[in-house]
């Protein structure tokens, strides 16, 4: 699928030094499906879509959660497969539909990218590479590299420090060393989504943390890579009140995960 004709004459190993842009053996021919949970993204969906590496992605799916703008029209004009909710189901509810539709395509990897152009979607291949080559099960595109870079990109100061605090707590609780858990740019091995009970997760923003912690409880590996991120007028972002609620729910989710691991409680979203 990737430079296939170039590799008909020789092996992957013989050419690896000459073709440094090759991410995986073309014989693997992985099926990658990208999903976009969308809400009022008419100003940014085209830019996000145009940056996606079409030679790597089999299909792009957008699920619209009752937008009040022209997100649907813009997406359809781009040739994106569009599904529309009849009523607003929330950010988590949107992701559930995204993954339901993606899994119907029998993919090897499902990539979730917010269509708000905050993340560099050109890096889909780099994000998927560790999964396709069998080194991990979930990849996160982390916005956190240095404080100066993140703040220069426009992340509000309170969100930066909240992100750092929650990430520290989650790393300590789960025995990981990730640089961020709260990104909207993620890739999942299909087996992850087939295994974890994501339909039982919240329909709100805390879905993002429940899916990671649940996956860890089922024994899946999680890794991350740094990706550029930008905040600007028109990019989606939750307000302070909802951010505070999200932070508290993240701490609650970590707490019940630890209690379930110790055998004190039985939580249906964890193994």
N, C-alpha and C positions, 0 to 999 in steps of 0.2 A: 504493500500500500504506500510505503514511503520510499521513493527512489527505487522502486522494485526493479526496473529495467537495468539499473546500474549494477545490481548485484547478481545478475544472472550468470556472470562469467567467473565470479570468485566468491569466496566465503566471507562472512561477516567479520571474522577475526582477522583475516588478511587485509581487510580494508579499513579497520577501525581507526588506524592512525592517520589514514589519508582522508577520511570522511568524519571529521570531528563533530559535525552537526547531526550525525545519526544517533538517535536516542535509544533505539532498540532494534533487534534483528527484524528485518522486514518480513521474514517468514512467520513471525508471530501474528502479524496482521490483526492487531487488536481492534475491536469495535468500540469506539468511544462515542458516547452520546452526551451532549451538553444540555443542561436545563437552566432556565432563567425564571425564577419566581418574580413576577413583575407587578408593580403597582405604580401608576402614574410615571411611566418611564419614557414617554414619547421623545423627550429631548436628548436622551442618552442611549437608547436601545440600538440605534444605527451605529454609533461609534463603537459600542461594545461588540456588536456582531461583526463589524468590519475587521476588528482586530483578531477575531478567532481564527486559528489556523484551519482552514476548510479542508486542507489535504489530510488532516489527521482525524477530523470529526466526521462521523457518519451522518449525524442528524442533530439539529438544534431545535429544542422544544421550549416554548415560552408558555407559561401559565399566567393568565391575567386574573387578578383578584379584584374585579370590578373597578377598574381604573376610571377616572373621570376625565381623562384626556384621550388622545389618539394613539395610545400605545398599541392597541390591537391592529389598527390600520397600518401603522408604521412597520410592525413586525411582519404582517402578512405581505406587505410590499417587498420586504427583504427576502421572502421565501422561507421564513421561519414557520415551523409547525406550531400552530397556536391553539391552546385550549382556554376556554373562558368559564370562570365560575359564575353561576347564576346569582350568588350572593357572596359577600366578602367573608372569607374563611380564616383570615389572619395569616401572618407570615409562616407559621408552622403548618397550618392547613394547606397553604400554597405549596410548600415543599413536599407534603405528602402526595399531592396530585402530580407534582413533577416526577417524583421517584416512581410512582405507580405507572405513569406513562412511559418513562424511560425503561423500566424493567420489561415492559411488553415487547420492547425491541430486542431483548436478549443480548444486552451489551456485556462487554468485558469490564469496562470502566464507565462510571457516570460522573460527570463534572458539573458542579453547581457554581454558577457565577452570577452575581447580582448584575442586572442590566443597567446599573446607574453610573457606569464608567469610572468607578473608584479604583478598580483593580486592573492590572495589565493583563488582559485576556490573551495576549500573544503568547503568554507563558503556559498555556494549557499542556503542551507537549512535555515541558520540563516538569510540570506538576504531576503528570501521569507516569512519567518514566520509572520512578521507584516502584510503583504498583505493577506495571507491566513486566518489569524485570524481576518481580517476586521478592522485593526487599521489604515491602510494607503493604498495609491494607487500606489505609486512609492517608491522604496527604492534605495538608493545610497550607494555603498561601498566606504567610505571615506578613503583616504590615510593620511589625516591630523589628527594626534593625538597630537604629540609634535614636535616642530621644530627639536630637536635633533634626534628624531627617523626618521623623514622624510629625513633629510639630510644624516643621517647614512645609510639610504636605497639607497642613490645614486641620489636623486632628485637634479638637478642643482639648485644652489642658486637663480639665476634669475627667474627660474620657480616657486620656492617656494614663493618668494615675489610677483610675478605676480598673482599666485593662491590666495594668501591671500588678495591682493587688490581687485581682481575681485569678490571674494566671499563676501567680505565686502560690495561692491557696490550692488551686487545682493540681499543680505540679506536685506539691507536698502530699496531697491526699491520694493521688493516683500513681505516684512513683515515676512520673515522666519528667522530661526536661524540655518541654515545648516553649517556644518564644511567644505564642499567642494561641488562644482557644476561640477567639471571637470574630474570626474572619468570615467574610461572605464569599470566599473563593476556595472551593474544596473539591477533592476527587475521592471517589469511593470505588473500591473493588466491588463488583456486583454482588459477590457472596455476602458482603457486609449488609447490604440493603435487603437481601433475601432472608437474612438471619435475624436481625434485630427487630423488635416489635414497634416500628416507628409509628404505626397507626395509633398506638396507645399514648404517644407523646402529646404534649401540649400543642395547641394551635397558635400559641403566641411565640414571642421571640426566644423564650427559654428552650424551645425545640432545638436550637443550635447546640446547647450544652447537653441536653438529654441524649441526643444522637451520639455524641462523642463518648460520654460516660457509659452509656449502655453498650456501645461497641467494645469499649475496654473491658466491661464486665463479661462479655462473651469471648474474650481472649484475642481480639483483633489488635493489630499494631497501628500506631498513629505516629506520623512524622510530619515535618514541615520544611518549607523553603521560604526564603525572603522574597517578597514581591513588592514592587513600587505601588504606592497608594496615594490618591489625591482626594481632598475634600474641596468642594466648590458649590456655589449656588446651583441648585437643581439636582445635586446628588442626594440620595436618600439618607436620612439620619433620624434616629428617634430622639425625642426631646429629653430634658433632664428628668422629668417625672417618670417616664417610661424606662429611662436608663437606670434610675434608682431601683425601680421594681425589678428590672432584669437582673441587676446585681444581687439583690436580696434573694431572688429565686435561684440564682446560680449557687449561692452559698447554701441554700436549703437543699438543692439537688446533690451537692457534694456531701452534705451531712447525711442524707438518707442513703447515699451510696456507701459511705463508710459504715453506717449502721447495718446495712444489708450484708456487707462483706464480713462483718463481725458476727452475723447470725442473729442479731437482735430483732430485725424486722424483715418481712418478705415484701419486696417491692416488685410489681409486675413488669416494670420496664427494664429491670436488671436480671441477669441470669442468677 
